[in-house]
Amino acid sequence: MFENLGGRQRVAPQRLGFGNIPVPGTKAGAIVSLGLVVIAWFAIPVARPFILGTVGLGCVVGLFLRWLHSRE
């Protein structure tokens, strides 16, 4: 009824797509991020509302955090 899981070999999950690209928080990372957004904008038209929404929400949150930190 119960399976012995101790004898199995563990298999690492597969990683696909751009999920493994580390993007640092530098100017070079900003260029890489913008490049990926431009590629997604032209390659995946269905994703355009999502891209616009995330950019808009990111701007609102970024401006709020900038305002919050400037008060200190």
C-alpha positions as CSV (number, residue, x, y, z in Angstrom):
1,M,0.0,0.0,0.0
2,F,2.8,2.5,0.9
3,E,5.7,2.9,-1.4
4,N,9.3,3.0,-0.1
5,L,10.6,6.3,-1.4
6,G,14.0,5.9,0.2
7,G,15.4,3.7,-2.5
8,R,14.5,6.0,-5.5
9,Q,17.0,8.2,-7.2
10,R,16.0,11.8,-7.2
11,V,15.9,13.4,-10.6
12,A,16.6,17.2,-10.9
13,P,13.7,19.1,-12.6
14,Q,14.2,20.3,-16.1
15,R,14.8,24.0,-16.7
16,L,13.4,25.4,-19.9
17,G,13.4,28.8,-21.6
18,F,14.9,32.0,-20.1
19,G,14.3,30.9,-16.5
20,N,18.0,30.3,-15.8
21,I,19.3,33.7,-16.9
22,P,20.6,35.6,-13.9
23,V,20.0,39.3,-14.3
24,P,22.0,41.5,-12.0
25,G,20.7,44.8,-10.6
26,T,23.1,46.9,-12.7
27,K,23.0,48.9,-15.9
28,A,23.8,45.7,-17.8
29,G,21.0,43.9,-16.1
30,A,18.6,46.7,-17.1
31,I,19.7,46.4,-20.8
32,V,19.2,42.6,-20.7
33,S,15.7,43.0,-19.1
34,L,14.7,45.6,-21.6
35,G,15.9,43.4,-24.4
36,L,13.8,40.5,-23.1
37,V,10.8,42.7,-22.9
38,V,11.2,43.9,-26.5
39,I,11.6,40.3,-27.7
40,A,8.5,39.2,-25.8
41,W,6.6,42.3,-27.1
42,F,7.2,41.3,-30.8
43,A,7.3,37.5,-30.4
44,I,4.2,37.0,-28.2
45,P,1.4,39.5,-29.1
46,V,-0.9,37.8,-26.6
47,A,1.4,38.9,-23.7
48,R,1.2,42.6,-24.5
49,P,-1.6,43.4,-21.9
50,F,0.5,41.5,-19.3
51,I,3.6,43.4,-20.2
52,L,1.8,46.8,-20.0
53,G,0.2,45.8,-16.7
54,T,3.5,44.8,-15.1
55,V,5.3,47.9,-16.4
56,G,2.5,50.1,-15.0
57,L,2.3,48.4,-11.7
58,G,6.1,48.4,-11.4
59,C,6.1,52.2,-12.0
60,V,3.5,52.8,-9.4
61,V,5.3,50.6,-6.8
62,G,8.6,52.1,-7.7
63,L,7.4,55.7,-7.4
64,F,5.7,54.8,-4.0
65,L,9.0,53.3,-2.7
66,R,11.0,56.3,-4.0
67,W,8.6,58.7,-2.2
68,L,8.7,56.5,1.0
69,H,12.5,56.5,1.1
70,S,12.9,60.2,0.3
71,R,10.9,61.1,3.4
72,E,13.5,59.5,5.7
